[in-house]
Amino acid sequence: MGIFLLGMEILSSGTKKMAGSQLRVILDKFLKSKTGGLGFGILLTLLFQSSSAASVVLVGFVDASLITFAQTLPVLLGTGIGTTITTQLISFNIGNYALVFIGIGYFLKAFTKNRWSDAGQIILGFAILFYGMKLMSDGMAPLRDMPGFIDWMLHLEKPLAGLLVGMVFTAMIQSSAAFIGILITLCNSGLLTFEASLPLILGTNIGTTVTALLASINASYPGRRLAVANALFRFFGAILFIGFVGYWGQVTYFLTGESAANARLLANAHTIFNLMMAFIFLPFTGLIGSLATVLVRKPAARQPAHTLQYLNREVLSSPDLSLPFLQREVQDMGEVVYSMVKASMLPFFNRDPKALDQIRKWEEKADFYREAIHAFMVKMNQTKPIEEWSEDYYRMMHVVNELEQMADIISVNVSRQAEKWLQSNATFSPEGKTELEKYHQRCLKQLERALILMHNWDPSRALQMKKKYRKYALMAFEMERKHYKRLLTPNTTSLESSKVHMELLNLLRIINSRATNFGRLVFMAEEYHPMPE
């Protein structure tokens, strides 16, 4: 069994490497309709080789607001169908050739690169899986002569007993496809009849929801609703079929053939159940969603401020799928820094000391984001080697650094000037204050463009940022010239505030430059390339 489960894990890892990085593109294409969502659920489960793991990832997608709660409901039905494809493949009895494919898969994985290497890992995973099934089948052969074991297996023909056993075992191994594979091995060994396997199939569909329910405990409100909706689909489906197990078996015999092997009958029964589930419940996803909303109460209080909302252990276990979650965390950090920059001039313009206290709180939060995101990246490197990271991950690391630099400018340099300013009686001249306010607004707009750029790294937006940067740099130079000109006139106000005025103007220049660096990241590949003219 250990070799069988190892094969499942290697297979899952290989499929995620081959297609995981394109998941966000697939999300946008598939989730425009219910049938598209159904197809996405099938694909997602093929990547993970487990509807349980796929459901956990969906909880994360909803938490990160990548998809809505309503969009996920058809996807949940698709995850059930996705498990049947793996089940159909492993129902073929090709264990005798498994060692040959292990050699082929290992050769491709070890001596090729990129897609061929990923394909080799998939072949290797499937081959180890089949070899594990062969070993289990050979090991179970003596059990056919043990009366005690035979009597225990006969009890599984009772629908409720079989349902309970299937539910518990699937919850333990956290993969319905893996449990169905074990059932197929029992059928091939003659230890389990087709009729006895039907309640077990119903149980495995309920048991597969346990992992997602546990993962949703610390999830957001939409994430918890999703986990409950998944459980409702499986529970109602099992209740609906438990009373018609006999008819279900007859339909499977009719479609497969009376002479078919028990393993093939079992795989087809599993497929029929999940196809019927999708056919029956797809029109009623809204109703299930409403029931889940009633069962899951919306929390009154928000989560603590210093907590990563989207990056968690489940995301870490699938590094190829972690980019959208990482982007949301960095986006949240960017919003904190934006608030700091926006409030940075209040002590000077409004003489508001409370703004400094709020800036310090935001600085603590920005520091938390930087440390937590860096810690996550270090852990991710242990799961996925850094040389396999996409360019987007490097961009995120650079963005976090730029945001931290901006936060430090506000919390250290600007705050220090603000404290001195509040203790003095100095004021800006009307012209100087107007210029600082104007340049401050331009810097905020540039930072806003930078945060928007993070969504898709559009080169046209990046070039626009470059043009704005040059425009704002010339504006700052002109403001500096005007300030010096005012100093040559009998203007006491400008003289008293001159040092602070120039310091703030220079600090805002740096923030403008830091924000523009987001645009430069668009043109970074494996090595730095300057922004084109």
C-alpha positions in Angstrom: 0.0 0.0 0.0 2.9 2.3 0.8 4.3 1.9 -2.7 0.9 2.5 -4.2 0.4 5.8 -2.3 3.9 6.8 -3.2 3.0 6.4 -6.8 0.0 8.6 -6.3 2.1 11.3 -4.7 4.7 11.2 -7.5 2.0 11.3 -10.1 0.3 14.3 -8.4 3.6 16.2 -8.2 4.4 15.6 -11.9 1.0 16.7 -13.1 1.1 19.9 -11.0 4.6 20.7 -12.4 3.4 20.2 -16.0 0.3 22.3 -15.8 0.2 24.1 -12.4 1.8 27.3 -13.5 -0.9 27.8 -16.1 -3.7 27.4 -13.6 -4.6 31.1 -13.4 -5.0 31.3 -17.2 -7.2 28.2 -17.1 -9.2 29.8 -14.3 -10.1 32.8 -16.4 -11.1 30.7 -19.4 -13.1 28.0 -17.7 -15.1 29.7 -15.0 -17.4 31.8 -17.3 -20.1 29.1 -17.2 -21.3 26.2 -15.1 -20.2 23.6 -17.6 -16.8 25.4 -17.8 -16.6 25.1 -14.0 -17.4 21.5 -14.2 -14.5 21.0 -16.7 -12.1 23.0 -14.5 -13.0 20.7 -11.5 -12.1 17.7 -13.6 -8.8 19.2 -14.6 -8.0 20.3 -11.1 -8.5 16.8 -9.7 -6.4 15.3 -12.4 -3.6 17.7 -11.3 -3.9 16.6 -7.7 -5.0 13.0 -8.1 -7.3 13.7 -5.2 -10.7 15.5 -5.0 -9.9 16.2 -1.3 -6.7 18.1 -2.2 -8.5 19.9 -5.0 -11.3 21.0 -2.6 -8.6 22.4 -0.2 -7.1 24.4 -3.1 -10.5 25.7 -4.0 -11.0 26.9 -0.4 -7.7 28.8 -0.9 -8.9 30.3 -4.2 -12.1 31.6 -2.6 -10.1 33.0 0.4 -7.9 34.8 -2.1 -10.9 36.1 -4.0 -9.6 34.6 -7.2 -13.0 33.0 -7.8 -16.4 33.6 -6.2 -18.3 31.2 -4.0 -20.9 30.7 -6.7 -18.3 29.9 -9.3 -16.8 27.1 -7.2 -20.0 25.0 -6.9 -19.9 23.5 -10.4 -16.2 23.0 -9.9 -16.9 20.8 -6.8 -19.1 18.5 -9.0 -16.3 18.4 -11.6 -13.8 17.2 -8.9 -15.9 14.1 -8.4 -15.7 13.3 -12.2 -12.0 14.0 -12.2 -11.3 11.1 -9.7 -13.1 8.7 -12.1 -10.6 9.2 -14.8 -7.7 8.0 -12.6 -9.9 5.2 -11.4 -10.6 4.1 -15.0 -6.9 4.0 -15.7 -5.9 2.0 -12.6 -8.7 -0.5 -13.3 -6.5 -1.9 -16.1 -4.5 -4.8 -14.9 -1.0 -3.9 -16.3 1.0 -4.5 -13.1 3.2 -7.1 -14.9 4.6 -4.3 -17.1 5.0 -1.7 -14.4 8.7 -2.2 -13.9 9.3 -1.4 -17.6 7.5 1.9 -17.3 9.3 2.7 -14.1 12.5 2.5 -16.1 11.1 4.6 -18.9 9.7 7.2 -16.5 12.9 7.4 -14.5 15.0 7.8 -17.6 12.9 10.8 -18.8 12.9 12.4 -15.4 16.6 12.0 -14.8 18.0 12.7 -18.3 15.7 15.3 -19.9 14.5 18.7 -18.9 11.3 20.8 -18.7 8.2 19.2 -20.1 9.8 15.9 -20.9 11.1 15.6 -17.4 7.6 16.4 -16.0 6.1 13.8 -18.4 8.7 11.3 -17.1 7.6 11.9 -13.5 4.0 11.3 -14.5 4.9 8.0 -16.2 7.0 7.1 -13.2 4.2 7.9 -10.8 1.7 5.8 -12.7 4.1 2.9 -13.0 4.9 2.9 -9.3 1.2 3.1 -8.6 0.5 0.0 -10.8 3.4 -1.9 -9.2 2.1 -1.1 -5.8 -1.3 -2.5 -6.8 0.3 -5.7 -8.1 2.2 -6.1 -4.8 -1.0 -5.5 -2.8 -2.9 -8.1 -5.0 -0.1 -10.7 -4.5 0.0 -10.0 -0.7 -3.8 -10.3 -0.3 -4.0 -13.7 -2.1 -3.7 -15.8 1.1 -6.6 -13.9 2.7 -9.0 -15.7 0.4 -8.5 -18.8 2.5 -9.1 -17.1 5.9 -12.8 -17.6 7.0 -12.6 -14.7 9.5 -11.6 -12.2 6.8 -14.2 -13.5 4.4 -17.0 -13.2 7.0 -15.9 -9.6 7.7 -15.9 -8.7 4.0 -19.5 -10.1 3.7 -20.6 -7.6 6.3 -19.6 -4.8 3.8 -22.5 -5.9 1.5 -24.8 -4.2 4.1 -25.2 -0.7 2.7 -24.8 1.3 5.9 -21.8 -0.7 7.0 -20.1 -0.3 3.6 -20.9 3.4 3.5 -19.3 3.9 7.0 -16.2 1.9 6.2 -15.7 3.8 2.9 -16.1 7.1 4.6 -13.6 6.4 7.4 -10.9 4.9 5.2 -11.1 7.7 2.6 -10.9 10.3 5.4 -7.8 8.5 6.7 -5.8 8.4 3.4 -7.3 11.7 2.1 -7.8 10.5 -1.5 -10.9 8.9 -2.9 -9.0 7.8 -6.0 -6.4 6.0 -3.8 -9.2 4.2 -1.9 -11.0 3.2 -5.1 -7.6 1.8 -6.2 -7.5 -0.3 -3.1 -11.0 -1.6 -3.7 -10.0 -2.5 -7.3 -7.1 -4.5 -5.9 -9.5 -6.3 -3.5 -11.8 -7.1 -6.5 -8.9 -8.4 -8.6 -8.0 -10.6 -5.7 -11.5 -12.0 -5.4 -11.8 -10.7 -1.9 -14.5 -8.2 -2.7 -17.6 -8.6 -4.8 -18.9 -5.9 -7.1 -22.2 -5.6 -5.1 -20.2 -5.1 -1.8 -18.1 -2.3 -3.4 -21.1 -0.1 -4.2 -21.8 1.2 -0.6 -18.0 1.6 -0.2 -18.1 3.9 -3.2 -20.8 6.0 -1.6 -18.8 6.2 1.6 -15.7 7.3 -0.2 -17.5 10.3 -1.7 -18.5 11.5 1.8 -15.1 10.7 3.3 -13.4 12.9 0.7 -15.0 16.0 2.1 -13.4 15.6 5.6 -10.1 17.0 4.5 -11.7 20.2 3.0 -13.8 20.6 6.1 -10.7 20.4 8.4 -8.8 22.8 6.1 -11.7 25.3 6.3 -11.6 25.7 10.1 -9.2 28.6 9.9 -10.4 29.8 6.5 -12.5 32.8 5.7 -16.3 32.8 5.7 -16.5 32.0 1.9 -14.0 29.2 2.4 -16.0 27.6 5.1 -19.2 27.9 3.0 -17.4 26.1 0.2 -16.3 23.2 2.4 -19.9 22.8 3.7 -21.3 23.0 0.2 -18.9 20.3 -0.9 -20.0 18.1 2.0 -23.7 18.7 1.2 -23.3 17.6 -2.5 -21.6 14.4 -1.4 -24.0 13.7 1.5 -27.2 14.2 -0.6 -25.7 12.2 -3.4 -24.9 9.2 -1.1 -28.4 9.4 0.5 -30.0 9.5 -2.9 -28.1 6.4 -4.2 -28.1 4.3 -1.0 -31.8 3.4 -1.6 -31.1 2.4 -5.2 -27.9 0.4 -4.9 -29.5 -2.6 -6.6 -30.7 -0.5 -9.6 -27.3 1.2 -9.8 -25.6 -2.2 -10.0 -28.0 -3.3 -12.7 -27.3 -0.2 -14.8 -23.6 -0.8 -14.4 -23.9 -4.4 -15.5 -26.0 -3.3 -18.5 -23.5 -0.7 -19.7 -20.4 -2.8 -19.0 -21.5 -6.3 -19.7 -22.3 -9.3 -17.4 -19.0 -10.9 -18.1 -16.8 -7.9 -17.3 -14.3 -8.2 -14.5 -15.3 -6.9 -11.0 -12.6 -4.2 -11.2 -14.0 -2.8 -14.5 -17.5 -2.9 -13.1 -16.4 -1.0 -10.0 -14.6 1.7 -12.0 -17.7 2.1 -14.2 -20.0 2.3 -11.2 -17.8 5.0 -9.7 -18.0 6.9 -13.0 -21.8 6.5 -13.3 -22.3 7.8 -9.8 -20.3 11.0 -10.3 -21.7 11.7 -13.7 -25.2 11.3 -12.3 -24.3 13.6 -9.4 -23.2 16.3 -11.8 -26.3 15.8 -14.0 -28.7 16.0 -11.0 -27.1 18.7 -9.0 -25.7 21.1 -11.6 -29.0 22.9 -12.1 -29.4 23.2 -8.3 -25.9 24.6 -7.4 -27.6 27.9 -6.3 -29.9 26.0 -3.9 -27.0 24.1 -2.3 -25.0 27.4 -2.1 -28.0 29.0 -0.2 -28.2 26.1 2.2 -24.5 26.3 2.9 -24.9 30.0 3.6 -27.6 29.3 6.1 -25.5 26.6 7.9 -22.4 28.7 8.1 -22.8 31.9 10.0 -20.9 35.0 9.0 -18.4 36.0 11.7 -18.8 39.3 13.4 -15.1 40.1 14.0 -12.3 40.1 11.5 -9.1 38.2 11.9 -6.1 39.8 13.7 -4.3 42.4 11.7 -0.9 40.7 11.6 -2.0 37.5 9.9 -1.3 36.2 6.4 -4.8 35.7 4.9 -3.9 33.5 1.9 -0.6 31.8 2.3 -0.9 28.6 4.4 0.4 25.0 4.6 -2.0 23.8 1.9 -0.7 26.4 -0.5 2.9 25.6 0.5 2.3 22.0 -0.5 1.5 23.1 -4.1 4.2 25.7 -4.9 3.2 25.8 -8.6 -0.3 27.0 -7.6 0.9 29.5 -4.9 1.5 32.5 -7.1 -2.0 34.0 -7.0 -2.1 33.7 -3.2 1.4 35.3 -2.9 0.2 38.1 -5.2 -2.8 38.8 -2.9 -0.5 39.0 0.2 1.9 41.4 -1.6 -1.1 43.4 -2.8 -2.3 43.7 0.8 1.2 44.8 1.9 1.1 47.4 -1.0 -2.2 48.8 0.3 -0.7 49.2 3.8 2.3 51.1 2.3 0.0 53.2 0.2 -1.9 54.2 3.3 1.4 55.2 5.0 2.4 57.4 2.0 -1.1 59.0 1.9 -1.0 59.9 5.6 2.6 61.0 5.6 1.9 64.7 4.9 -0.9 65.1 7.5 1.5 66.1 10.4 2.9 68.9 8.1 -0.3 70.1 6.4 -2.8 69.6 9.3 -0.5 69.4 12.3 -2.2 66.1 13.1 -0.1 64.1 15.7 -2.4 61.1 15.5 -1.2 60.4 12.0 2.2 59.5 13.4 0.7 56.8 15.7 -1.2 55.3 12.8 1.9 55.4 10.6 3.8 53.4 13.3 1.0 50.8 13.4 1.1 50.5 9.6 4.9 50.2 9.7 4.6 47.2 12.1 2.2 45.6 9.7 4.4 46.2 6.7 7.3 44.7 8.6 5.2 41.6 9.4 4.3 41.2 5.8 7.9 41.4 4.7 9.1 38.8 7.2 6.2 36.5 6.8 6.4 36.5 3.0 10.2 36.0 3.0 9.7 33.1 5.4 7.1 31.6 3.1 9.5 31.9 0.1 12.3 30.2 2.1 9.9 27.3 2.9 8.7 27.1 -0.6 12.3 26.8 -1.8 12.5 23.6 0.3 9.5 22.2 -1.7 10.3 23.6 -5.1 14.0 24.4 -6.0 14.6 28.1 -6.7 15.9 27.4 -10.2 12.4 26.1 -11.1 10.6 29.3 -10.0 8.9 31.4 -12.6 9.8 35.1 -13.3 6.7 36.2 -11.4 8.1 34.9 -8.1 11.2 37.0 -8.5 9.1 40.0 -9.3 7.1 39.5 -6.1 10.4 39.4 -4.1 11.5 42.6 -5.7 8.2 44.2 -5.1 8.2 43.3 -1.4 11.7 44.9 -1.1 10.5 48.1 -2.8 7.5 48.3 -0.6 9.6 47.8 2.5 12.0 50.6 1.4 9.0 53.0 0.9 7.6 52.0 4.4 11.0 52.7 5.9 11.2 56.1 4.2 7.9 57.1 5.8 8.4 55.6 9.2 12.0 56.8 9.7 12.8 59.8 7.6 9.4 61.5 7.2 8.3 60.7 10.8 11.5 62.1 12.2 10.9 65.4 10.3 7.2 65.3 11.4 8.1 65.0 15.1 10.4 68.1 14.8 7.8 70.0 12.8 5.0 69.4 15.4 7.3 70.8 18.1 8.1 73.9 16.2 6.0 76.9 15.0 7.3 76.8 11.5 4.8 76.9 8.6 5.1 76.5 4.8 4.5 79.4 2.5 1.2 79.1 0.6 3.1 78.4 -2.6 5.4 75.9 -1.0 2.5 74.0 0.6 0.6 73.9 -2.7 3.6 72.5 -4.5 4.2 69.8 -1.8 0.5 68.8 -1.9 0.6 68.6 -5.7 3.8 66.5 -5.8 2.5 64.3 -3.0 -0.7 63.5 -5.0 1.4 62.7 -8.1 3.5 60.2 -6.0 0.4 58.6 -4.7 -0.9 58.2 -8.2 2.3 56.6 -9.4 2.2 54.2 -6.4 -1.4 53.4 -7.3 -0.3 52.6 -10.9 2.4 50.3 -9.5 -0.1 48.3 -7.4 -2.5 48.0 -10.4 0.5 46.8 -12.6 0.9 43.8 -10.2 -2.3 42.3 -11.5 -1.0 41.5 -15.0 2.4 43.2 -15.5 1.2 44.9 -18.7 4.2 46.4 -20.6 2.1 49.3 -21.9 1.3 50.3 -18.3 4.9 50.0 -17.4 5.9 52.3 -20.2 3.3 54.8 -19.1 4.8 54.7 -15.6 8.2 55.5 -17.1 6.8 58.6 -18.9 5.0 59.7 -15.7 8.2 59.3 -13.7 10.1 61.6 -16.0 7.3 64.1 -16.0 7.2 64.1 -12.2 11.0 64.3 -11.9 11.0 67.4 -14.0 8.1 68.7 -11.9 10.1 68.2 -8.7 13.1 70.0 -10.3 10.9 72.9 -11.2 9.4 73.0 -7.7 12.9 73.1 -6.3 13.9 76.0 -8.5 10.8 77.9 -7.5 11.6 77.3 -3.8 15.1 78.6 -4.2 13.7 81.7 -6.0 11.4 82.3 -3.1 14.3 82.2 -0.7 15.9 85.1 -2.5 12.8 87.2 -1.7 11.9 88.6 1.7 9.8 85.5 2.6 10.3 84.6 6.2 7.9 81.6 6.0 9.9 79.9 3.2 13.2 80.5 5.1 11.9 78.9 8.3 10.5 75.8 6.5 13.2 75.5 3.8 15.0 72.5 5.2 11.9 70.5 5.8 10.4 71.5 2.5 13.5 70.2 0.6 13.7 67.1 2.7 10.1 66.2 2.0 10.5 66.9 -1.7 13.5 64.6 -1.9 11.9 61.8 0.0 8.8 62.0 -2.2 11.2 61.8 -5.2 12.6 58.6 -3.8 9.1 57.1 -3.4 8.3 58.1 -7.0 11.4 56.2 -8.1 10.7 53.2 -5.9 7.1 53.0 -7.3 8.5 53.3 -10.9 10.7 50.3 -10.2 7.6 48.1 -10.4 7.4 49.0 -14.1 11.1 48.2 -14.6 10.4 44.7 -13.3 8.2 44.0 -16.4 11.3 44.0 -18.5 13.3 41.7 -16.2 13.8 38.2 -17.5 16.5 35.8 -16.2 18.8 38.8 -15.9 18.1 42.5 -15.6 17.2 44.4 -18.8 16.8 48.1 -18.8 13.4 49.6 -19.5 13.3 50.3 -23.3 13.4 53.8 -24.6 
